[in-house]
């Protein structure tokens, strides 16, 4: 672990209270930029810019970077760069750009879900590449063999993927767990028409109520035995163990 100057240690303590960790490891920064897939000319929005290390690496690849930093102490010392526009403020209060853009960032762990929801709601977002806690990234992408409500609900419009793992020793302060890249990719062709997304969301919400202890029992309670008898669905399978692709098929068979 690197030895920190008193000033850097003070800033590190401030970032710990904001649930943010500096990423100092240059190869890991290059890994994130490569994993993001951003190309020359692209617009990138970065939440939690910190000291600007990732910002500069993104600017070297992309056309423009809008970097948000909530901590005024860091924003006041942010390096000047012709392709980076620093915004001192809360990323979650930002209005999404009206042109296609990507989000890339080493984000505060405590605000991960809120940032993910912001990305999902942004109409012109093309992709999000977020460095999150390892467990969070694995859970949201089905790496444990289960899928949470948010992943299933957003699946028709967004693909969730697990990216490279980043060791915790590459951060200051050192977090308790390793991190991983979480990808959100907006589908070029959604898996459902826009007019059906509300109905699909209601179907998923119903399934996740867990009535009866399994998804099959919940659906049977709502739709009746005659309609659910022929479903290709394990009757004991909890809703969280049902992959998103199967949710879509069940929606088409029952709720359409």
Order of alpha helices (4+ residues) and beta strands (2+ residues): alpha-beta-alpha-beta-alpha-beta-alpha-beta-beta-alpha-beta-alpha-alpha-beta-beta-beta-alpha-alpha-alpha-alpha
